[in-house]
């Protein structure tokens, strides 16, 4: 079995989303109970309010569950570096794919706000769509959101973590690839 370097992906977003999910469910139950008690009146307004508020909260709940599942999937499929290339999670199509080193054009770490992301750029990301135009469109839209990178991961911005990724990239590619560290939105370099 060939050696590999597994890049650690941030886990706190999943915990935060889980806590928000619990709070939202409790809020949904409280609002439904409160509005149902008002519905005993002979007016139509409390019933309409109950339906609208419940529908709104269910939409928010669905989006939160979707975000949490997507975050957990990314955590379960971290980037893996080997001597032959990288195994990466292609979020738009939900597949773990292998990208040989010659196909990797850049690996960059960018800090925006409170988060740091690892972005992997490749030659011809449409090839991962397998000829399906719908998949190719999803991949292009995702890549456009992340500066042209079809692979994006939340990572730690600690110097030790970034240094470890850089060393692994340089080691597995014989110095051909290195981690590009970009300036944050504040204008300060994270090097």
N, CA, C and O of each residue as an XYZ file, in Angstrom:
764
protein
N       0.846     -1.173      0.000
C       0.000      0.000      0.000
C       0.893      1.240      0.000
O       1.831      1.344      0.791
N       0.590      2.171     -0.894
C       1.431      3.360     -0.984
C       1.108      4.328      0.155
O      -0.022      4.391      0.639
N       2.127      5.077      0.567
C       1.916      6.026      1.654
C       1.083      7.203      1.158
O       1.102      7.553     -0.022
N       0.355      7.800      2.092
C      -0.463      8.950      1.738
C      -0.462      9.962      2.877
O      -0.234      9.628      4.040
N      -0.722     11.197      2.502
C      -0.841     12.280      3.473
C      -2.296     12.731      3.419
O      -2.781     13.161      2.373
N      -2.988     12.631      4.553
C      -4.393     13.015      4.624
C      -4.475     14.416      5.218
O      -4.025     14.651      6.340
N      -5.046     15.332      4.464
C      -5.201     16.716      4.928
C      -6.405     16.789      5.848
O      -7.502     16.356      5.494
N      -6.190     17.336      7.017
C      -7.259     17.455      8.007
C      -8.241     18.556      7.603
O      -7.844     19.683      7.306
N      -9.519     18.211      7.597
C     -10.582     19.147      7.240
C     -11.247     19.621      8.533
O     -11.426     18.838      9.466
N     -11.613     20.904      8.587
C     -12.257     21.445      9.778
C     -13.552     20.693     10.079
O     -14.348     20.408      9.184
N     -13.742     20.381     11.363
C     -14.940     19.671     11.794
C     -15.948     20.581     12.504
O     -17.123     20.231     12.610
N     -15.498     21.748     12.991
C     -16.390     22.592     13.784
C     -17.617     23.059     13.015
O     -18.654     23.265     13.645
N     -17.574     23.243     11.692
C     -18.820     23.644     11.020
C     -19.935     22.607     11.170
O     -21.108     22.971     11.260
N     -19.582     21.325     11.199
C     -20.598     20.280     11.363
C     -21.206     20.349     12.761
O     -22.415     20.175     12.920
N     -20.376     20.603     13.778
C     -20.900     20.722     15.136
C     -21.796     21.953     15.279
O     -22.839     21.902     15.931
N     -21.380     23.051     14.666
C     -22.179     24.273     14.699
C     -23.525     24.053     14.015
O     -24.565     24.449     14.541
N     -23.505     23.426     12.849
C     -24.756     23.147     12.140
C     -25.646     22.198     12.944
O     -26.867     22.352     12.955
N     -25.041     21.223     13.612
C     -25.811     20.311     14.464
C     -26.487     21.036     15.612
O     -27.655     20.785     15.909
N     -25.754     21.942     16.263
C     -26.341     22.725     17.358
C     -27.468     23.616     16.839
O     -28.515     23.739     17.473
N     -27.242     24.237     15.675
C     -28.284     25.080     15.092
C     -29.516     24.256     14.728
O     -30.643     24.734     14.852
N     -29.307     23.037     14.287
C     -30.407     22.148     13.931
C     -31.256     21.827     15.162
O     -32.485     21.852     15.094
N     -30.609     21.529     16.273
C     -31.332     21.232     17.513
C     -32.139     22.444     17.972
O     -33.302     22.312     18.356
N     -31.522     23.620     17.931
C     -32.222     24.846     18.336
C     -33.404     25.113     17.408
O     -34.484     25.481     17.870
N     -33.208     24.931     16.117
C     -34.281     25.188     15.160
C     -35.446     24.222     15.342
O     -36.603     24.632     15.245
N     -35.166     22.966     15.602
C     -36.233     21.997     15.835
C     -37.009     22.365     17.088
O     -38.239     22.307     17.093
N     -36.306     22.744     18.154
C     -36.989     23.168     19.383
C     -37.852     24.402     19.127
O     -38.975     24.497     19.622
N     -37.327     25.329     18.363
C     -38.074     26.538     18.016
C     -39.305     26.197     17.186
O     -40.380     26.755     17.408
N     -39.155     25.294     16.245
C     -40.276     24.875     15.409
C     -41.381     24.247     16.255
O     -42.558     24.553     16.065
N     -41.010     23.379     17.180
C     -41.998     22.742     18.055
C     -42.692     23.793     18.921
O     -43.913     23.758     19.077
N     -41.922     24.728     19.485
C     -42.511     25.767     20.338
C     -43.470     26.654     19.556
O     -44.550     26.979     20.049
N     -43.095     27.047     18.355
C     -43.961     27.908     17.545
C     -45.231     27.171     17.150
O     -46.320     27.741     17.202
N     -45.103     25.919     16.758
C     -46.290     25.141     16.369
C     -47.232     24.977     17.553
O     -48.444     25.124     17.395
N     -46.704     24.675     18.731
C     -47.544     24.520     19.922
C     -48.220     25.841     20.270
O     -49.411     25.872     20.579
N     -47.451     26.938     20.219
C     -48.015     28.248     20.546
C     -49.106     28.645     19.552
O     -50.193     29.064     19.951
N     -48.820     28.514     18.279
C     -49.798     28.910     17.273
C     -51.002     27.968     17.240
O     -52.111     28.397     16.923
N     -50.798     26.707     17.559
C     -51.928     25.772     17.629
C     -52.859     26.139     18.767
O     -54.073     25.971     18.660
N     -52.289     26.644     19.869
C     -53.149     27.066     20.975
C     -53.964     28.304     20.599
O     -55.086     28.481     21.073
N     -53.393     29.159     19.745
C     -54.136     30.325     19.262
C     -55.200     29.937     18.238
O     -56.184     30.654     18.061
N     -55.006     28.819     17.572
C     -55.923     28.397     16.517
C     -57.282     27.984     17.060
O     -58.229     27.816     16.292
N     -57.391     27.819     18.368
C     -58.682     27.468     18.962
C     -59.681     28.606     18.851
O     -60.890     28.404     18.961
N     -59.165     29.793     18.633
C     -60.057     30.941     18.447
C     -60.799     30.762     17.121
O     -60.397     29.966     16.272
N     -61.882     31.512     16.960
C     -62.694     31.379     15.755
C     -62.187     32.219     14.600
O     -62.886     32.368     13.598
N     -61.010     32.763     14.712
C     -60.474     33.595     13.631
C     -59.585     32.777     12.716
O     -59.004     31.773     13.126
N     -59.489     33.212     11.490
C     -58.671     32.536     10.494
C     -57.199     32.953     10.582
O     -56.328     32.205     10.138
N     -56.906     34.121     11.142
C     -55.552     34.663     11.189
C     -54.561     33.737     11.891
O     -53.475     33.522     11.352
N     -54.869     33.178     13.060
C     -53.898     32.288     13.710
C     -53.600     31.034     12.875
O     -52.477     30.528     12.898
N     -54.574     30.547     12.159
C     -54.351     29.350     11.337
C     -53.422     29.678     10.164
O     -52.512     28.910      9.851
N     -53.660     30.821      9.521
C     -52.793     31.250      8.425
C     -51.369     31.479      8.942
O     -50.398     31.078      8.300
N     -51.255     32.124     10.100
C     -49.942     32.368     10.697
C     -49.238     31.044     11.000
O     -48.039     30.899     10.764
N     -50.001     30.081     11.528
C     -49.443     28.763     11.830
C     -48.893     28.107     10.566
O     -47.781     27.578     10.575
N     -49.646     28.137      9.504
C     -49.216     27.513      8.253
C     -47.989     28.217      7.682
O     -47.036     27.550      7.279
N     -47.992     29.548      7.639
C     -46.873     30.298      7.067
C     -45.589     30.130      7.875
O     -44.524     29.888      7.307
N     -45.684     30.257      9.191
C     -44.502     30.133     10.042
C     -43.957     28.706      9.987
O     -42.744     28.511      9.914
N     -44.841     27.712     10.023
C     -44.400     26.318      9.950
C     -43.721     26.031      8.613
O     -42.676     25.382      8.574
N     -44.306     26.509      7.524
C     -43.708     26.299      6.208
C     -42.329     26.965      6.124
O     -41.379     26.369      5.617
N     -42.227     28.191      6.618
C     -40.945     28.896      6.604
C     -39.881     28.173      7.413
O     -38.744     28.022      6.965
N     -40.254     27.729      8.604
C     -39.300     27.015      9.452
C     -38.907     25.671      8.845
O     -37.762     25.242      8.990
N     -39.827     25.008      8.174
C     -39.493     23.741      7.528
C     -38.510     23.943      6.374
O     -37.630     23.110      6.157
N     -38.655     25.037      5.639
C     -37.707     25.341      4.566
C     -36.317     25.589      5.148
O     -35.325     25.066      4.640
N     -36.247     26.387      6.215
C     -34.962     26.656      6.867
C     -34.376     25.356      7.419
O     -33.172     25.122      7.311
N     -35.211     24.525      7.999
C     -34.769     23.240      8.533
C     -34.199     22.359      7.416
O     -33.159     21.727      7.599
N     -34.865     22.315      6.277
C     -34.385     21.508      5.148
C     -33.031     22.010      4.648
O     -32.142     21.209      4.354
N     -32.869     23.334      4.550
C     -31.585     23.899      4.113
C     -30.474     23.598      5.109
O     -29.343     23.309      4.718
N     -30.795     23.665      6.383
C     -29.810     23.381      7.422
C     -29.385     21.910      7.387
O     -28.199     21.603      7.506
N     -30.343     21.013      7.227
C     -30.025     19.582      7.134
C     -29.173     19.320      5.900
O     -28.204     18.565      5.971
N     -29.518     19.932      4.766
C     -28.741     19.773      3.536
C     -27.308     20.255      3.742
O     -26.364     19.580      3.332
N     -27.138     21.421      4.376
C     -25.796     21.961      4.630
C     -25.001     21.043      5.548
O     -23.811     20.813      5.332
N     -25.662     20.524      6.564
C     -24.973     19.648      7.508
C     -24.528     18.353      6.821
O     -23.397     17.909      7.018
N     -25.397     17.753      6.025
C     -25.040     16.524      5.322
C     -23.894     16.760      4.342
O     -23.004     15.920      4.204
N     -23.920     17.899      3.667
C     -22.847     18.233      2.721
C     -21.521     18.433      3.464
O     -20.471     18.000      2.990
N     -21.573     19.085      4.621
C     -20.370     19.307      5.425
C     -19.805     17.988      5.947
O     -18.594     17.774      5.915
N     -20.670     17.114      6.421
C     -20.223     15.813      6.933
C     -19.603     14.983      5.805
O     -18.618     14.279      6.025
N     -20.168     15.062      4.613
C     -19.616     14.329      3.475
C     -18.206     14.802      3.150
O     -17.329     13.986      2.868
N     -17.980     16.108      3.187
C     -16.647     16.648      2.915
C     -15.668     16.204      4.005
O     -14.518     15.883      3.705
N     -16.106     16.183      5.251
C     -15.247     15.741      6.359
C     -14.890     14.265      6.190
O     -13.759     13.865      6.465
N     -15.844     13.460      5.742
C     -15.605     12.022      5.573
C     -14.701     11.704      4.380
O     -14.160     10.602      4.291
N     -14.535     12.658      3.467
C     -13.720     12.442      2.268
C     -12.630     13.513      2.171
O     -12.663     14.341      1.261
N     -11.669     13.507      3.094
C     -10.623     14.538      3.065
C      -9.690     14.357      1.874
O      -9.621     13.273      1.295
N      -8.972     15.419      1.507
C      -7.988     15.274      0.434
C      -6.873     14.328      0.873
O      -6.388     14.391      2.003
N      -6.484     13.459     -0.043
C      -5.427     12.492      0.239
C      -4.352     12.629     -0.827
O      -4.631     12.518     -2.021
N      -3.128     12.869     -0.392
C      -2.006     13.039     -1.309
C      -1.178     11.763     -1.328
O      -0.879     11.187     -0.282
N      -0.813     11.327     -2.529
C       0.054     10.158     -2.689
C       1.148     10.515     -3.692
O       1.167     11.618     -4.239
N       2.033      9.597     -3.919
C       3.111      9.828     -4.890
C       2.571      9.961     -6.312
O       3.225     10.562     -7.164
N       1.401      9.417     -6.575
C       0.832      9.444     -7.932
C      -0.150     10.587     -8.172
O      -0.411     10.941     -9.322
N      -0.699     11.170     -7.103
C      -1.678     12.243     -7.277
C      -2.505     12.472     -6.024
O      -2.094     12.127     -4.916
N      -3.678     13.061     -6.221
C      -4.553     13.405     -5.109
C      -5.905     12.724     -5.276
O      -6.433     12.641     -6.385
N      -6.458     12.239     -4.177
C      -7.826     11.748     -4.163
C      -8.645     12.859     -3.514
O      -8.377     13.273     -2.386
N      -9.663     13.337     -4.262
C     -10.427     14.511     -3.840
C     -11.922     14.274     -3.984
O     -12.367     13.519     -4.848
N     -12.687     14.931     -3.122
C     -14.146     14.848     -3.181
C     -14.657     15.924     -4.137
O     -14.415     17.112     -3.929
N     -15.353     15.507     -5.170
C     -15.930     16.417     -6.153
C     -17.362     16.713     -5.716
O     -18.294     16.001     -6.090
N     -17.524     17.758     -4.930
C     -18.799     18.103     -4.302
C     -19.969     18.216     -5.284
O     -21.039     17.683     -4.990
N     -19.820     18.883     -6.435
C     -20.981     19.063     -7.309
C     -21.632     17.770     -7.799
O     -22.834     17.743     -8.062
N     -20.852     16.705     -7.922
C     -21.414     15.451     -8.417
C     -21.369     14.333     -7.373
O     -21.824     13.220     -7.634
N     -20.823     14.628     -6.192
C     -20.806     13.663     -5.107
C     -19.952     12.427     -5.371
O     -20.389     11.302     -5.128
N     -18.738     12.637     -5.868
C     -17.845     11.515     -6.160
C     -16.445     11.789     -5.619
O     -15.976     12.927     -5.605
N     -15.794     10.723     -5.175
C     -14.400     10.779     -4.751
C     -13.583     10.412     -5.980
O     -13.693      9.291     -6.476
N     -12.768     11.329     -6.480
C     -12.034     11.090     -7.722
C     -10.533     11.166     -7.474
O     -10.071     11.808     -6.531
N      -9.785     10.494     -8.346
C      -8.330     10.537     -8.295
C      -7.835     11.471     -9.390
O      -8.239     11.353    -10.547
N      -6.949     12.408     -9.016
C      -6.376     13.350     -9.971
C      -4.857     13.145     -9.971
O      -4.202     13.406     -8.962
N      -4.287     12.677    -11.099
C      -2.833     12.501    -11.167
C      -2.124     13.856    -11.072
O      -2.686     14.878    -11.466
N      -0.915     13.866    -10.560
C      -0.173     15.116    -10.380
C      -0.056     15.957    -11.647
O      -0.182     17.179    -11.561
N       0.177     15.367    -12.813
C       0.280     16.216    -14.011
C      -1.012     16.995    -14.328
O      -0.970     17.998    -15.040
N      -2.147     16.535    -13.804
C      -3.426     17.217    -14.043
C      -3.676     18.363    -13.063
O      -4.531     19.213    -13.309
N      -2.929     18.389    -11.947
C      -3.106     19.441    -10.924
C      -2.341     20.677    -11.384
O      -1.127     20.622    -11.584
N      -3.052     21.795    -11.553
C      -2.388     23.021    -12.000
C      -2.024     23.941    -10.841
O      -1.067     24.707    -10.951
N      -2.754     23.887     -9.743
C      -2.442     24.721     -8.578
C      -3.169     24.196     -7.348
O      -4.267     23.646     -7.440
N      -2.532     24.378     -6.194
C      -3.142     24.093     -4.898
C      -2.939     25.352     -4.076
O      -1.804     25.768     -3.841
N      -4.037     25.961     -3.637
C      -3.904     27.227     -2.915
C      -4.720     27.208     -1.625
O      -5.740     26.527     -1.515
N      -4.237     27.974     -0.664
C      -4.943     28.178      0.597
C      -5.280     29.665      0.681
O      -4.394     30.515      0.588
N      -6.543     29.968      0.854
C      -6.997     31.349      0.906
C      -7.824     31.550      2.165
O      -8.698     30.745      2.487
N      -7.535     32.632      2.871
C      -8.307     32.977      4.056
C      -9.250     34.116      3.716
O      -8.838     35.169      3.228
N     -10.527     33.879      3.986
C     -11.554     34.904      3.801
C     -12.403     34.909      5.059
O     -12.954     33.881      5.452
N     -12.505     36.061      5.680
C     -13.286     36.139      6.916
C     -12.642     35.296      7.992
O     -11.458     35.450      8.293
N     -13.435     34.395      8.578
C     -12.912     33.557      9.661
C     -12.460     32.187      9.170
O     -11.984     31.375      9.964
N     -12.603     31.919      7.873
C     -12.277     30.593      7.371
C     -11.154     30.571      6.365
O     -10.910     31.542      5.650
N     -10.476     29.441      6.326
C      -9.435     29.203      5.338
C      -9.875     28.018      4.501
O     -10.337     27.003      5.021
N      -9.723     28.167      3.199
C     -10.100     27.095      2.297
C      -8.910     26.589      1.516
O      -7.998     27.346      1.183
N      -8.926     25.298      1.228
C      -7.943     24.682      0.355
C      -8.634     24.466     -0.984
O      -9.676     23.815     -1.057
N      -8.045     25.018     -2.042
C      -8.642     24.956     -3.378
C      -7.667     24.273     -4.320
O      -6.499     24.653     -4.398
N      -8.148     23.264     -5.037
C      -7.309     22.521     -5.968
C      -7.814     22.778     -7.386
O      -8.973     22.515     -7.706
N      -6.924     23.294     -8.223
C      -7.228     23.583     -9.626
C      -6.662     22.453    -10.487
O      -5.572     21.944    -10.226
N      -7.414     22.073    -11.511
C      -6.977     20.988    -12.390
C      -7.187     21.365    -13.855
O      -7.961     22.265    -14.180
N      -6.472     20.647    -14.736
C      -6.722     20.770    -16.169
C      -8.065     20.124    -16.484
O      -8.357     19.037    -15.985
N      -8.863     20.756    -17.280
C     -10.112     20.209    -17.800
C     -10.985     19.527    -16.743
O     -11.130     18.305    -16.757
N     -11.567     20.311    -15.827
C     -12.433     19.702    -14.813
C     -13.685     19.046    -15.387
O     -14.310     18.222    -14.718
N     -14.060     19.401    -16.624
C     -15.244     18.801    -17.241
C     -15.082     17.301    -17.477
O     -16.072     16.589    -17.645
N     -13.846     16.822    -17.491
C     -13.632     15.389    -17.734
C     -14.215     14.530    -16.615
O     -14.493     13.347    -16.811
N     -14.396     15.136    -15.438
C     -14.970     14.390    -14.315
C     -16.474     14.190    -14.478
O     -17.084     13.425    -13.731
N     -17.067     14.869    -15.446
C     -18.501     14.738    -15.691
C     -18.814     13.494    -16.507
O     -19.974     13.093    -16.596
N     -17.804     12.880    -17.102
C     -18.029     11.674    -17.885
C     -18.915     11.896    -19.099
O     -19.627     10.990    -19.531
N     -18.869     13.104    -19.648
C     -19.663     13.405    -20.836
C     -21.076     13.880    -20.548
O     -21.795     14.255    -21.474
N     -21.488     13.874    -19.304
C     -22.842     14.324    -18.948
C     -22.856     15.849    -18.848
O     -22.143     16.427    -18.027
N     -23.655     16.489    -19.674
C     -23.664     17.960    -19.705
C     -24.176     18.563    -18.401
O     -23.709     19.626    -17.995
N     -25.122     17.910    -17.742
C     -25.641     18.415    -16.463
C     -24.569     18.412    -15.386
O     -24.444     19.374    -14.628
N     -23.794     17.332    -15.316
C     -22.693     17.254    -14.351
C     -21.633     18.292    -14.667
O     -21.107     18.945    -13.765
N     -21.321     18.444    -15.944
C     -20.300     19.418    -16.353
C     -20.720     20.832    -15.949
O     -19.890     21.620    -15.496
N     -21.984     21.150    -16.109
C     -22.491     22.471    -15.731
C     -22.368     22.676    -14.214
O     -21.975     23.750    -13.760
N     -22.704     21.648    -13.442
C     -22.583     21.748    -11.983
C     -21.129     21.973    -11.577
O     -20.842     22.787    -10.700
N     -20.222     21.255    -12.212
C     -18.798     21.390    -11.891
C     -18.312     22.793    -12.239
O     -17.599     23.411    -11.448
N     -18.687     23.302    -13.406
C     -18.282     24.662    -13.806
C     -18.842     25.714    -12.856
O     -18.128     26.642    -12.475
N     -20.111     25.584    -12.467
C     -20.722     26.552    -11.536
C     -20.014     26.525    -10.184
O     -19.750     27.574     -9.597
N     -19.712     25.337     -9.696
C     -19.012     25.201     -8.419
C     -17.626     25.830     -8.515
O     -17.221     26.588     -7.634
N     -16.903     25.514     -9.585
C     -15.548     26.046     -9.770
C     -15.570     27.568     -9.882
O     -14.676     28.239     -9.367
N     -16.558     28.102    -10.535
C     -16.667     29.562    -10.678
C     -16.817     30.229     -9.308
O     -16.269     31.306     -9.074
N     -17.554     29.592     -8.417
C     -17.741     30.126     -7.064
C     -16.446     30.168     -6.268
O     -16.285     31.001     -5.377
N     -15.510     29.256     -6.597
C     -14.261     29.144     -5.837
C     -13.042     29.506     -6.671
O     -12.001     28.855     -6.572
N     -13.166     30.524     -7.479
C     -12.026     31.047     -8.224
C     -11.451     30.092     -9.250
O     -10.256     30.144     -9.541
N     -12.278     29.223     -9.804
C     -11.830     28.292    -10.831
C     -11.449     26.919    -10.311
O     -11.075     26.047    -11.095
N     -11.535     26.707     -9.005
C     -11.155     25.418     -8.423
C     -12.380     24.509     -8.283
O     -13.341     24.882     -7.610
N     -12.365     23.329     -8.900
C     -13.499     22.419     -8.743
C     -13.484     21.637     -7.424
O     -14.428     20.910     -7.117
N     -12.404     21.793     -6.646
C     -12.298     21.108     -5.359
C     -12.042     22.155     -4.273
O     -11.116     22.957     -4.387
N     -12.866     22.146     -3.220
C     -12.724     23.120     -2.138
C     -12.967     22.422     -0.798
O     -13.904     21.638     -0.649
N     -12.105     22.725      0.169
C     -12.191     22.138      1.507
C     -11.947     23.217      2.561
O     -11.092     24.081      2.366
N     -12.687     23.179      3.681
C     -12.348     24.073      4.798
C     -11.202     23.449      5.591
O     -11.284     22.294      6.011
N     -10.130     24.223      5.794
C      -8.965     23.693      6.519
C      -8.558     24.667      7.613
O      -9.043     25.797      7.673
N      -7.668     24.212      8.469
C      -7.125     25.051      9.535
C      -6.141     26.051      8.941
O      -5.398     25.732      8.013
N      -6.146     27.258      9.487
C      -5.215     28.277      9.006
C      -3.936     28.320      9.838
O      -3.122     29.228      9.672
N      -3.751     27.355     10.726
C      -2.545     27.359     11.555
C      -1.312     27.170     10.677
O      -1.352     26.474      9.662
N      -0.238     27.792     11.083
C       1.006     27.705     10.320
C       1.496     26.261     10.227
O       2.040     25.853      9.201
N       1.304     25.491     11.291
C       1.746     24.090     11.281
C       0.965     23.293     10.230
O       1.547     22.487      9.504
N      -0.334     23.514     10.150
C      -1.170     22.802      9.182
C      -0.790     23.180      7.751
O      -0.620     22.307      6.900
N      -0.659     24.480      7.485
C      -0.297     24.942      6.141
C       1.106     24.480      5.756
O       1.355     24.108      4.609
N       2.014     24.510      6.723
C       3.387     24.058      6.464
C       3.405     22.557      6.151
O       4.137     22.108      5.269
N       2.591     21.789      6.882
C       2.519     20.346      6.632
C       1.979     20.037      5.240
O       2.492     19.150      4.557
N       0.943     20.766      4.815
C       0.390     20.573      3.475
C       1.437     20.929      2.425
O       1.630     20.197      1.454
N       2.109     22.057      2.628
C       3.139     22.494      1.679
C       4.254     21.454      1.577
O       4.677     21.105      0.475
N       4.725     20.963      2.707
C       5.790     19.948      2.699
C       5.346     18.669      1.986
O       6.109     18.080      1.220
N       4.106     18.247      2.243
C       3.602     17.033      1.594
C       3.505     17.232      0.085
O       3.888     16.350     -0.683
N       2.993     18.390     -0.343
C       2.897     18.677     -1.782
C       4.276     18.644     -2.436
O       4.472     18.002     -3.468
N       5.229     19.347     -1.817
C       6.586     19.394     -2.379
C       7.219     17.998     -2.399
O       7.897     17.631     -3.359
N       6.995     17.235     -1.347
C       7.585     15.897     -1.260
C       7.005     14.932     -2.283
O       7.754     14.238     -2.971
N       5.685     14.880     -2.391
C       5.052     13.941     -3.320
C       5.242     14.330     -4.787
O       5.154     13.469     -5.662
N       5.501     15.611     -5.072
C       5.671     16.045     -6.467
C       7.127     16.359     -6.804
O       7.417     16.905     -7.869
N       8.040     16.015     -5.900
C       9.464     16.318     -6.092
C       9.697     17.811     -6.331
O      10.517     18.195     -7.165
N       8.974     18.638     -5.595
C       9.138     20.081     -5.672
C       8.389     20.748     -6.812
O       8.462     21.968     -6.959
N       7.678     19.988     -7.617
C       6.952     20.544     -8.761
C       5.722     21.351     -8.325
O       5.358     22.327     -8.981
N       5.093     20.955     -7.237
C       3.938     21.679     -6.701
C       4.277     22.215     -5.313
O       5.039     21.605     -4.564
N       3.699     23.359     -4.990
C       3.821     23.932     -3.653
C       2.498     24.600     -3.316
O       1.737     24.974     -4.208
N       2.230     24.746     -2.036
C       0.998     25.395     -1.601
C       1.097     26.900     -1.827
O       2.020     27.545     -1.330
N       0.171     27.444     -2.558
C       0.111     28.894     -2.764
C      -0.748     29.482     -1.657
O      -1.914     29.122     -1.492
N      -0.156     30.383     -0.911
C      -0.893     31.046      0.174
C      -1.266     32.431     -0.300
O      -0.406     33.229     -0.671
N      -2.556     32.708     -0.284
C      -3.042     33.984     -0.790
C      -3.427     34.901      0.351
O      -3.734     34.460      1.459
N      -3.403     36.178      0.053
C      -3.741     37.177      1.055
C      -5.213     37.101      1.401
O      -6.057     36.770      0.568
N      -5.496     37.417      2.654
C      -6.888     37.441      3.103
C      -7.533     38.752      2.651
O      -6.878     39.628      2.086
N      -8.813     38.855      2.912
C      -9.580     40.046      2.524
C      -9.078     41.298      3.258
O      -9.326     42.415      2.803
N      -8.379     41.127      4.377
C      -7.890     42.267      5.147
C      -6.606     42.828      4.565
O      -6.174     43.913      4.953
N      -5.982     42.094      3.627
C      -4.750     42.569      3.008
C      -3.496     42.071      3.666
O      -2.396     42.383      3.211
N      -3.632     41.291      4.743
C      -2.461     40.769      5.423
C      -2.150     39.367      4.894
O      -3.055     38.555      4.704
N      -0.909     39.099      4.665
C      -0.501     37.775      4.176
C      -0.553     36.784      5.319
O      -0.270     37.138      6.464
N      -0.912     35.548      5.023
C      -0.986     34.507      6.030
C       0.267     33.645      6.027
O       0.252     32.563      6.613
N       1.352     34.078      5.390
C       2.590     33.292      5.367
C       3.303     33.296      6.688
O       4.359     32.677      6.821
